Every structure is written in structure tokens, then in C-alpha cells.
Amino acid sequence: MLIAEFLIDGEQYDFFLFKEEDAPIATKRFVDLVNANVYDNWVVEFMVEDGMIKIGPQKEFVPYAERPMTRVDFDVKPHKYGFLSFVGADPYNVSDRLVIMLDTEEASHYDSVCAPIGMIATNHHVKINSIEKGQIIEKITINDYPEEEIFARKPAFI
């Protein structure tokens, strides 16, 4: 099972990536961007209280016009608390920016959240609320673990 391990200001946050058949475009796109080190040194742009955490590039590193776009996965599961997703200008223009949903109600009707990638590990649900604006993603790594090794941390949703 694929887990994206985010290192944000020295703290690790783990996200279970959706299976390729559940979100094929977004999952593959995210893995490719991580492998290309695109997200290194990205910054937490803002955190909407009880709503979402938005992560984007530091402007001097990646100009908006030069960032890659991705396509949308249609017929995916509805967004909910703990989802890691691509976000864009609208549901049909998805950028490489990331958002972490912290509220199921907000997630279910937020128009610009359009391509789900994965969901936070159960043991990191409380910790994710400690992320603050201005913190930096030092590194994201993707590891493939046997399911039996990480079963207790796997959200029931996945």
C-alpha cells in the first residue's frame, strides 16, 4: 500500500494514497510530481479554521504560469475530513497545489477541490490540526508498505 510521508517543519504526516482504480489520474500525477521533487520547499499558504490547509509553491521558486496542470478524476468518492487533494481554479482546471480537508461539510461542497489523492493515517488525525501558515514541506517521500504492516493506521474509508 502506498503511503505519502510529508515532512513539514520536522513533523511527519502520513497519507494513504488511493488505489489507482479509485483515483487513477490524480494518484499517478501526484506520485510523478513527488518523484520529481516538485513539492520540496513548498509552503503552507493558509489554514482556514476548521476548513482546510492549502499548500502552494513559494512564488520565487515556481511562477504560477509555469506550474503543471492535471486532469480531473470523475466519479470519485466525495471529499471528507482528512482528504489530501489537488485544488484548482474550478473543478475542471486542477493545478498541482495541494489542499488538506479538515472539515467534512466544507469538503463536500468546496468547488475548487477536484482531484482526491489520498487520506491521512488514522493516528495523524489530531496532529494534522497543528500545521500552521508559513510552515515548509521539507520533503515528501512515497513508500510501499505491506498492508498487514500498516493495517491499524489505515482509515476504514480506503
N, C-alpha and C positions, 0 to 999 in steps of 0.2 A: 504494500500500500504506500502511495506517495505522500510524503509529508514535506511541506514547505516550512523551513525553520527560519524565522525572521530574527535577526539580532538588532534590536533597537535600543540604543544607548546602554549597551551591556546586558540587557534583559532578553531572554529568548521567548518567543511566542510561536507556537506550532499550529499550523493549519493543515487539515487533511484535505488533499486535493480531490475533487470529484472525479469519479471514474470517467474515462474517455467517452463512454457511451452516454453519460449524463450531461456533459458539457464539453463536447469534443473540440470545438473551436477555441473556446476560452482556455481550457486546460492546456492544450498544446501550445497556444500562443504564450501563456504565462511561463511555462517551462522553458520555451525558447528564449524569452526575454531574460529570465533569471540566468540561464546558461551563458548569455551574452553579457552578463553583469550590468544590465541596464539600470537596475534598481539600487545599485551601490550608491550611497551618499544621498539618497532621496530624503526629503524632509516631511514630517507630519505638518501639513499646511494648516489644518484647523480641526478642532473637535467640537461638534455640535453636542451640547449637553444632552445626554440620553438619546442621541440620534445616530451619529456616525463619526468615524475618523477618516479624514481624507488625506491621502498621501500623494505627493507630486514631486517633480524634479525641482532642484534648486535652479532658478531661472538662468543663472550664468552657465550652468552645465549643459542643459538641454532646452533650446528655444522651442516654444510651443509649436511653431510651424514645422519643426523638424522631427517631432515625436511620431513614432509609428502609430497607425490606427489598426484596429482589429475588427473583425466581423462579429455579428451577434449570433448567439445560440438561441434559437427559438424553441418553444415548448420545454423550457427548463422548469425546475421546481421553483415555487415562489420564494422570494428572498425572506430571510428571517434573521433573528439575533445571531450574531457570530459569523455571518457570511463574509467572506473576502470576495470582492467583485471588481471588475473593471467598471469605470464610470466614464461618462462622456457628456457631450452637449445635449444629447437626447438619446432615446433608445436605439436609434439607427446610426449614430456617429459615436462609436466607442473608442476612446483613447486608451493609452497604456497606463493612465493614472489609476490608482487603487483606492478603494473605499472599504472600510470595515464597518458593518452594520451593528449598532448597539441597541437597537430597538426594533422589535418585530413589526409593530404598527407602522412606524416610519418606513421601514424597509419594504413593506408590501405595496406601498404606493408612491415611492420616490422615483420619478420618471427617468432620471438620468442613470440610475443603477441598472445596467443592462446585461452584463455578462458574468454570471457567477463562476467562481474559480474553485472555491472550497469553503471549509468551515473550521472554526477554531477548535482545538482539542478541548475536551471537557474539563481538564484540570487547569486550563488557562482562561476560563470564562471570567473569573473575578479579576484576574491580573490584567486583562486587556483594558479595563477601565482606568488603569493607571497611566496609560500613554498620554503624553501632553504635547501641545503645539510646540514646534521647533525641534523636537527630538529627531534624530537622524537614523535611517536604516543603514547600519554598518555593512550588513551582508545578508543575503537570502541564499540558503542552500536547500536543495531538494534531495531528499533521501528516500530510498525504497526499503521499507521495513516489512518483515513477515507479519501478516495480520495478527497472529497469535501473540506476537511480542508487544503489540500496541493496543490490544483489544479493549482494555479498560479505559483508555484515553479517547477512543473513537466515539464520536457523537452518534447517537442512535439514528439520527437523520440520514447518515451516509450509508 
